[in-house]
Amino acid sequence: MQIEIWSDFVCPFCYIGKTRLEQALERFPQKLDVSIQYKSFELDPNAAKYSGKNIHESLAAKYNMTIDQAKQANQQIGEQAKALGLDFVFDTMKPGNTFDAHRLSKYAANLNREAEYVDTMLYHYFTLSKDLSDKETLQSITDELGFDQQEVKRILDDNTIHSELVRQDEAEAQKLGVTGVPFFVFNKKYAVSGAQPIETFMQALEKVAEEENNQLENLNLQQGSFCDGDHCK
């Protein structure tokens, strides 16, 4: 079974949705041979590097709300994450541009270590409050993973390396009508949009396993939690 996941490293529902899928796979009664491929999706391709504002301040400024309102919204997301065993430390998160992190994801895929890379980046951003728009930080994280630092530096110093692969993922998402992430496609036949409940992922796995339909169909009748370029809701 092939599962393609469009996501961004600073998207909280991407981390939540990915974890719900993993838990669904663990609970699924049938042993499945699953291959997961991560696809790049930038919530804001024009985002600047980390400016010094924390996520509450950035959210409040963007949506003309108070800091308290922003904290409350983030707290609700954090509670969903906590229920899955994830620790989101919103107070010290450092939002910024993720293009370089996506380019390095393609390098990780070449090493057959994409899943480990994605897990590590999400953890470092949401729990350890690392700045993924900072090249030195990206080098430090990939050094922890044991990646060739000369190659990592070469990629980071040349914005053209792997950039086309990132753009291809984003173009493919556009063709599929993806406007928010996470977005999951199973065997190129079934789509799940948003961080749906574990039960919905179980339903998707069952449908794919049974091969009932050869057409791409949207399994969710209600919109799941997702992030687009303007909102996480």
Secondary structure, DSSP 8 states (H G I E B T S, - for coil): -EEEEEE-TT-HHHHHHHHHHHHHHHH-SS----EEEEEE--S-TT--S--S--HHHHHHHHHT--HHHHHHHHHHHHHHHHHTT----GGG------HHHHHHHHHHHHTT-HHHHHHHHHHHHHTT---TT-HHHHHHHHHHTT--HHHHHHHHH-TTTTHHHHHHHHHHHHHHT--SB-EEEETTTEEEESB--HHHHHHHHHHHHHT--SS-EE--SS--B-B-SS-B-
